[in-house]
Amino acid sequence: MIKSIEWRNNKIRFLDQTRLPLEEKYVETDDPEVVAEAIRRLSIRGAPLIGIAAAYGIALAAHALISTPYSHSRSALQKVIQLFSSTRPTAVNLFWALNRQRRILESSSDKSSELLAIALLAEAMRIHEEDAAMCDRIGELGSSLMPSGAVILTHCNTGSLATGGRGTAQSIISTLWEQAKLKHVYIDETRPLFQGARLTAWELGKLGIPSTLVADNTAAFLMKKAMIHAVITGADRIALNGDVANKVGTYNLAVLASYHSLPLYVAAPTSTVDFKLEDGKNFPIEERNAREMLEVNGTRIAPPGTKVYSPAFDVTPGSLVSAIITERGILRSPYERAFDELRRDPIDVSSETA
Amino acid sequence: MIKSIEWRNNKIRFLDQTRLPLEEKYVETDDPEVVAEAIRRLSIRGAPLIGIAAAYGIALAAHALISTPYSHSRSALQKVIQLFSSTRPTAVNLFWALNRQRRILESSSDKSSELLAIALLAEAMRIHEEDAAMCDRIGELGSSLMPSGAVILTHCNTGSLATGGRGTAQSIISTLWEQAKLKHVYIDETRPLFQGARLTAWELGKLGIPSTLVADNTAAFLMKKAMIHAVITGADRIALNGDVANKVGTYNLAVLASYHSLPLYVAAPTSTVDFKLEDGKNFPIEERNAREMLEVNGTRIAPPGTKVYSPAFDVTPGSLVSAIITERGILRSPYERAFDELRRDPIDVSSETA
């Protein structure tokens, strides 16, 4: 499996995803600012992976502060948490992971910078391991929903490059493949950043899973020709009514799938759920840089002076989501009730959100 | 207005649209094969313009045969018509224009290669002029359907680059602008060939019409946020029940518009109607080259070995088309009846199709 991020010799080693698929370049750094910048410019991307990277980033900062007085470490680390909070606004896993680190920081009673650094690293590793386990569980649960000989349409990238494990939506695809239940995957190229063409095509190629790349415009055509059984996507933030913020184009797919009576499944760990928001109306929607639409790898497409509107995400209403596949079960509408049950479960997740 | 094609000194001069917007390069040729190849590789594109170019291509071939015996000219020109028939399968205007030239060829009674060449050139010019007049009429009729302060979403390119005049869907946009009824245009970039980003953004820029480029994935987002009033597209072929073949992604837009209770209008001359087909089931759908998805301007996007499925067109059922705006009136469902009335009209169009 691709290791998109690792803790190694007190450094963070990550794959620079902006170079893929042309170049498989790993960056090793002991500078938290480099990690934050990598998140900002999508060298590290995918909601779960962003959370893991931020957690490691805090551990990295703590490590550099081992020899400084404890009170100074604490306040410096609060600032580093602030720095990471500002990198990407939509993915809730980021805030969830930062909150876990904040709790470690606030509950540390040993008054030792060194012990604090160890505790923060341990928590980052726990977040990473938990994420890998979540991926496996999502794959198992999600694959049970699919028919034998399944043909899946997926959007953006939700694999090892987006998580600490084998992925969310893509974990379902890998699991189906291992179960010999998968026939084919259609990959949306996913403009503007081509995560489908660049990343998912690359990952599925490495896994030997048969796939075909299509323009995002081709989804309705595939559905009308009955060429796919289901759409599976990831999520960047989920509200209590099941509204899902995900890569722009997901809402298009949800409307199209509903029109063609096909299921659209969202696969995401419960860390993606924003337990503070009733619905998706107030999801912060990040706007991407115009250049991503105007140029491809530095080659100009549109004429000078072209204005661009480029929201990175859209919001799919829960009513169009056939099921949300989490590591803690397959949730179905009414999502309010499903999330309420999760909340009352022994593992209390409600306190863990931003 | 941009002259995307012209007859000049017994040559055809056309704008190589594959170079736009980086370069405004005109090609002058007296070789019909160069024109056919330009259609094949989309240097000349847009259903109406393809018809005009093919008609001029026949005139060009006839001109080169002026000094050859009449019987030889006739059979040679039949072959040139065959050559042009094979360039693009979906746009019916191509076959319509070629049929008009075939009728000139078959009805010529003077037994003179020179007079035949003149008649074929005159017919090509008539097709060109008629197209320009059609564009104006479509603009007038279509603009009457739009609200004041209209914000329009359009797909692909339907302007001077696609027709012999000011366009089809884009003629409506230009007319609205002149009437001070247009507020803004959103342009779908239109993967895989970026006709929106490359061509429509360029044309609207030249016309001073305010526009914003969006990824094709953004359509549903714009509709949900009530940022647009209507979608207007062109067409490559229309069946008698109103089924429309147009640039892939049009069907997506039609489903999305219907879901958001927004109108989707198709603007096309009646030469786009295939009076032989009851519905769109048997429309020939051209597949584009995989390279257009794998590379942009020679820069690789997807990894080696990536498979691609790239239909150039999709079919929108007539039931999702709010109206078809032709030069002969605004047609509405039931389209069978509307087309039947057209057929019975003094100007008989039924005999003019492939």
Interface residues (C-beta under 8 A of the other chain):
Chain A: L20 P21 L22 Y186 E189 T190 R191 P192 F194 A197 R198 A201 W202 G205 S211 T212 L213 V214 A215 D216 N217 T218 A219 A220 F221 K224 K247 V248 G249 Y251 N252 V255 L256 S258 Y259 M293 L294 V296 N297 G298 T299 R300 I301 A302 P303 G305 T306 K307 V308 Y309 S310 P311 D314 V315
Chain B: L20 P21 L22 Y186 E189 T190 R191 P192 F194 A197 R198 A201 W202 G205 S211 T212 L213 V214 A215 D216 N217 T218 A219 A220 F221 K224 K247 V248 G249 Y251 N252 V255 L256 S258 Y259 M293 L294 V296 N297 G298 T299 R300 I301 A302 P303 G305 T306 K307 V308 Y309 S310 P311 D314 V315
